[in-house]
Amino acid sequence: MPTSPAPRTLAEDLRARADEDLLVLFAARPDLAAPLPTSSTALATRATTRASTQRALERLDTPTLQVAEVLAVLPDPTSVTAVSKAWGAKAGEIVADLRRRALVWGPDRRLHLVSAVRELLGPHPAGLGPTLADALGRRSPQRLAELLEDLELEVSHDPEVALERLTRHLAVPDTVTGLLIDAPEGVRAVLDKLTWGPPTGAVERADRQVRAATSSGPVDWLLSRGLLAVSGPGTVVLPREVGLALRGGRVHQAPDRVPPAIAETPRPHDRVLGASAEAATEACRLVAELGRWWGTAGPAVLRAGGLGVRDLKRTATALEVDEATAALVVETAWVAGLVADDGEVEPRWLPTPAFDAWLEEDLPEQWLQLVTAWLPSTRVPAMVGTRDAKDSARNALGPDLDRASAVPVRHAVLAELAALPADAAADAADVAARLRWLAPRRASRLRDDLVGWTLRDASWLGVLGAGALTPAGRAVLAGDEDGALRALADSLPEPVREVLLQADLTAVAPGPLELHVARRLESLARVESRGGATVYRFDAGSVRRGLDEGQTAEEALAFLADLSSTGVPQPLEYLVRDVARRHGRVRVGRAGAYVRAEDPALLAELVADKRCSALGLRALAPTVLACAADPDEVLAVLRDIGVAPAAEGPAGELLVRRPAQARSGPRPLPRPVTGEPPPPGPSLVAAAVQTLRAGDQDVDELERRRDRHRDAPALPAMDPTTSLSVLREAAGRRQPVWVGYVDSTGAAGRYLVDPLGVEGGRITVFDHAERTVKSLSVHRVTGVVQADL
């Protein structure tokens, strides 16, 4: 069976590939599919650009990158056999993978590395220096001749001949070995420093003239024999062929084919589930507390965007967490669409309408919304407080916390944990080492940091429990949201609706309370501590808050009695009734504001109290005071001094005054800032292959037309008058002619046509190649000759 000729270019190689191979290429390099390539030539051009090639190299693992470096070191073209020998292991499968990615083309015996790959791997691939021809080519013809003489080779003063002889001689490993047999002391030490890279070294007056007979010192000895070359006035370089000889013909010390292992640390299953449930509960609670607090005291948006340092500290204090955790809470709420810039003239950060809907969901649904927003987010909360290139601090919610690399690192870290046995934790250093092996071109200090930050964030969210990936986390990674909800719900302790009320005015909840019960209890008491059990403390302020919201003392005591299995302790009942007795004794309404009470002595005390001087109190009657301040300010001051005032309406009715909850307008979820195009879907890939084939057919048709025109005779130059005369005669005889014609772009061509008519400076012709009727301008015709058909 006859074999097809070897491709001469990458475009020809791509054109000869099967549709299945092109599908693999577009899957491996998604940027090649958008926009749709118009032909194999266009695809080859796009695939060899620096930007696209850089993306492709960043996706290579360590052994594949090593083989690419071997190809960059060896002469072009080379063979799979030579690559395997220089790498130290069979490289056929890896070369095939590079070919599938269009980084290598050609058959196994004539492999070509894409030139952009060679450029991006740099001048010193695998730590090897330039070729002998490039390294020694800096020498003058005279010094090249002297080097030939010192090496006892035939002398030539032609620099090209001299370089060819030196390269052929020194490229032989036995030559290098033979020269080093009698090397003086210190030569081996110099070569040992340069052999495995970097291949350059600093030497004072490196470009000085040296001869073998008069050389002194190891560097001079090496320079005089061509084993070192001068790369600059103060630097020397080890030529590539010499470096390969010293390495024993291997480009790398050893083929790195096995990824580093990740040490597994087994965790008890109950501990994993417990830690995950506790973290998920706490994360949702903190986001809920953030929304409630910002709803009443939304911080200002900085002019450059983001949350101010002081506002972050206040938020951390309000949430009772450190600033790093507060930044994580704020960023998670933002990417989940629960808080946003309200877009006003003086903008503030406020909860969105979506926050209210989120707040009504059960805990598993709340958690799932946070996690599914965090997983594809490019935000890096751990960078809050770090300094940018201008030495300015990065702010939470600021525009400079997006990192495109965060998403692939996050997915890669969780994928590595998912590959471990269930309930196994891993060390961040091991995971980072594994990722460096999987994508060495992407290795950086930031990526190593991102590994640790991913583990921290995932633990805070409850995706990890005690460092191990949880069943709910595995389900989220697999895209099984229903499974994630079930897994988290199974790990959560059953909610309780009873608490232990104690005589010291505390209540202990032995587990998570039902949502409506917890909210009602928090209206009467404040949370003192959280953990396996939650401790609530009652005081006058917390009870008054519940009464301000419209509860009566009897309703509050009935709720507490129903909540406690041991009844309401007497001190707590006394506290509630005492606060209720004093609550509303003083009434505040609008005049500017007024204060009313049944006890004239109490109002007299307020007028005399210096702490109330800012309110501008003035007695209108024994039981009524007028105030210069706003009712809200009056209420706040009277509460601060220990009075339990209540707001009063126009008809004297008691008003329930709850803190106003501000909301931003509806805001879309923030978009991740990606650095790479998304992977193409099946329809896009199929369209890319179809467009490619259609473009190749157009090219084939064009080539066929050109082939038909290659037999066109030479056309004599004619003036327009002569051309018109010949064309009119041909039209009258219905005789085909060859026409030379220059189109509007300036491209000249020869066309076989049948002239149909000449009128008004234009010629109507039938084009044999395109099988269409055309109109040509007479002044663009360069010549006409009769066709011999």
Secondary structure, DSSP 8 states (H G I E B T S, - for coil): -------SSHHHHHHTS-HHHHHHHHHH-GGGGSS--SSHHHHHHHHTSHHHHHHHHHT--HHHHHHHHHHHHS-SSB-HHHHHHHHTS--HHHHHHHHHTTSEES-TTSBEE-HHHHHHT-SSGGG----HHHHHTTS-HHHHHHHHHHTT----S-HHHHHHHHHHHHTSHHHHHHHHHT--TTHHHHHHHHHTS--EEE-TTTT----TTT--SHHHHHHHTTSSEEEETTEEE--HHHHHHHTTT-SSSS---S------EE--HHHHHHHHHHHHHHHHHHHHHHHHHHHHS--BB-TTSSB-HHHHHHHHHHHTS-HHHHHHHHHHHHHTTSEEE--SSS-BEEE-HHHHHHHTS-HHHHHHHHHHHHTT--B-GGGTT-B-TTS-B--TT-TT-B-TTHHHHHHHHHHHHHHS-TTEE--HHHHHHHHHHH-GGG--HHHHHHHHHHHHHHHHHTSEETTEE-HHHHHHHTT-HHHHHHHHHHHS---B--BEE-TTSEEEESS-B-HHHHHHHHTTSEEEE-SSSEEEE--HHHHHHHHHTT--HHHHHHHHHHHBSS---HHHHHHHHHHHHHTTSEEEETTTEEEEES-HHHHHHHHH-GGGGGG--EEEETTEEEESS-HHHHHHHHHHTT---EEE-TTS-EE-------------------SS-----HHHHHHHHHHHHHHHHHHHHHHHHHHHHTT--------HHHHHHHHHHHHHHT--EEEEEE-TTS-EEEEEEEEEEEETTEEEEEETTTTEEEEEEGGGEEEEEE---
